[in-house]
Amino acid sequence: MIVTLTANPAVDRAIRIDRPIRRGDVHRAVAVGDQAGGKGVNVARALAHAGVATVAILPADDDDLLVRSLREVGAFPVNVPVGHGTRLNIKVVEPDGSTTTFNDPGTPEPESVRSALAAALLARSRGALWVAMSGSLPPGTPDDWYATLTAALHAEGRRVAVDTSGAPLAATLAAGELPDLLKPNAEELASLTGADPDAVEESP
């Protein structure tokens, strides 16, 4: 079993339009679709499709699209109710496939929600092969939250993977207790080392 934590899940809304984007103009949508998103949710869905037992921990209400979609694919969601909708990321897709994305930063969550998520993570990960913590953090969450959770999980003998970026990634690396696995992409690795992202991408 693999346990995932998605601290800042999202609904990804794809809007297809019938012509290239023109700034300041009105565009008609030819198709609109919503899909559960957030890195940890995507990992849980992929694992479930591959037949791997997975528990997906996330802040979301019981009737949220994300919770329903995880159940539908065979993942086991453990959701902490938050009393508000999930953040909405919008992708505008032009006829040639060019995509423009607008990401919602999310809603700040109180300490009570973070504590409930941490408790669920520790309890549900007993016997798990890995715990994967993925994605951005909600506004107002301490940058070192993943680092704090990593230390708590290690104290319980868990193996931990972290996939994040920006300040949370830097704080995770600066902590004394490093995850067992980090998954930076080229741009994230370049931001940490000062290297050129294209050069990192092209390196063997």
PEWOVEN-V279894 format. One record per backbone hydrogen bond with DSSP energy under -0.5 kcal/mol. CO is the residue of the C=O (numbers start at 1). NH is the residue of the N-H. Records with the same first field share a line. If there is no record, write none. Layout:
CO=NH / NH
This chain:
1=129 / 130
2=55
3=132
4=57
5=7 / 134
6=9 / 59
9=87
10=12 / 37
11=13 / 89
12=14 / 35
13=15 / 91
14=16 / 33
15=93
16=30 / 31
22=25
28=18
31=16
33=14
35=12
37=10
38=42
39=43
40=44
41=45
42=46
43=47
44=48
45=49
46=50
47=52
48=51
53=2
54=76
55=4 / 57
56=78
57=6
58=60 / 80
61=64
64=68
65=69
66=70
67=71
68=72
69=73
70=74 / 75
71=74
75=77
76=56
77=79
78=58
79=81
80=60
87=11 / 89
89=13
90=92 / 102
91=15 / 93
92=94 / 100
93=17
94=97
98=94
100=92
102=90 / 104
110=113 / 114
111=115
112=116
113=117
114=118
115=119
116=120
117=121
118=122
119=123
120=124
121=125
123=126
125=128
130=3
131=133 / 161
132=5 / 134
133=163
134=7
138=141
142=145
144=148
145=149
146=150
147=151
148=152
149=153
150=154
151=155
152=156
153=156 / 158
154=157
159=131
160=180 / 181
161=133
162=183
163=135
165=168 / 169
166=170
167=171
168=172
169=173
170=174
171=175
176=178
181=162
185=189
186=190
187=191
188=192
189=193
190=194 / 195
196=200
197=201
198=202
199=203
